[in-house]
Amino acid sequence: MKGWLLIAALGLAAAPSGAAAHQKSVSYSKWTILDAGALAQVKVSWLDLTSLPLAQDAAEAPLEPTTVFGYLQDHLLLETENGPCEPIEASGALLPAERGWMRVEWRVRCDAPPTALYSGLFRTLTNHVHLATIFGATSRDVVLSSTSPKARIASGEGARETGITEYLRLGVEHILTGWDHLAFLFLLIVIARRLREVVVLVTGFTVGHSITLAAAALGAVVPHPRAVEAIIAASILVIALENAGAEHTRGGRVVIFAAVTLFVASAWAGGLSALWGLALFTACYFGLLRTFAVAGRLRWVIACLFGFVHGLGFSSVLLEQELPRAELVGALFGFNVGVELGQLAIVAALWPLLQWLRRRDLGEVVVDVTSFAGAAVGTFALVVRTFG
């Protein structure tokens, strides 16, 4: 009994703390360099804005666009060798934006050519990333974060800098701070007993997300963000249930019933038709597992299939920047390589630890704990992303 209480406590501790936990905190800006100044367009989610110091009393008074606008001007700065450029006017234009986002525009005056861009927007959010595009004689894309808040801007004539290294770093940061992708990857390999199994699983996941990341970024596929986020959460739940079944009652009726019931209920109440298909897929998948003598024989299939969905989630970072096709190829390459490097680093760190625990006869305990935690987190995220 105490063991199950411990597992329950770990599962609750691992659950995300809020409805926004599934999304990486990202903001965007575009800077058009003009004579003696620049035109700035900034896009920030209202959800991220609630974490700002100016939002401490948001329960008593909702955030006003003018208040947010002043904060953005003070904390997102185009700089010269003589100091930051100054806003020409205290207020700017509030531009149309999709639901949940704020998009504003203002002009700044510079007494010298701009040399750097600084972002202090979300210093309290360690996983926040600001993606900026600077258009000028030499234009480039830069990635700013809490660990790298300032980027140099090249001066002089020349071709546009694709910033592949910037996107490579963004890819690494995205996978390392994306809890849902990390949870899925960990649950994939936690029951693997040989390094060969890990290689097959990670390769399947890589192939899957690389295909859809490229397809979505290049416009061949238009993802439905809400459905993608919900299915990513469901992928965690499916793998967690499979892990529990692989150790104890593989393909058992309870596991199948729990998965299908949850997906059907979510699809009916949330209106996401994609979850109906996922419910049918889950039932067929768990039923098929019962025909295999070795647990996990089909895991490379589900790793690849769910990799397709995770790739659509990865693509949201690049799609928001609306990069021209010529520049998108380089950004896509750098971002995908960064994701793979981060993924390999995670596996390289986890696999020796899992082997060490298994040699001490703790492998089954680890699977039990992580299965329960994964099911709890996956269920929570699925409900939030479906009904939220």
ZIZIUR-V640605 format. One record per run of one state. SS is the DSSP state (h for helix, s for strand, l for the rest). FROM is the first residue (numbers start at 1). LEN is the number of residues. If there is no record, write none. Layout:
BEGIN
SS:FROM:LEN ; SS:FROM:LEN
END
This chain:
BEGIN
l:1:1 ; h:2:13 ; l:15:4 ; h:19:4 ; l:23:3 ; s:26:9 ; l:35:2 ; s:37:9 ; h:46:4 ; l:50:3 ; h:53:3 ; l:56:9 ; h:65:11 ; s:76:5 ; l:81:2 ; s:83:2 ; l:85:1 ; s:86:2 ; l:88:5 ; s:93:3 ; l:96:5 ; s:101:9 ; l:110:6 ; s:116:4 ; l:120:9 ; s:129:7 ; l:136:4 ; s:140:6 ; l:146:4 ; s:150:3 ; l:153:8 ; s:161:1 ; l:162:2 ; h:164:14 ; l:178:1 ; h:179:11 ; l:190:5 ; h:195:23 ; l:218:7 ; h:225:25 ; l:250:3 ; h:253:18 ; l:271:3 ; h:274:16 ; l:290:9 ; h:299:21 ; l:320:5 ; h:325:35 ; l:360:3 ; h:363:25 ; l:388:1
END
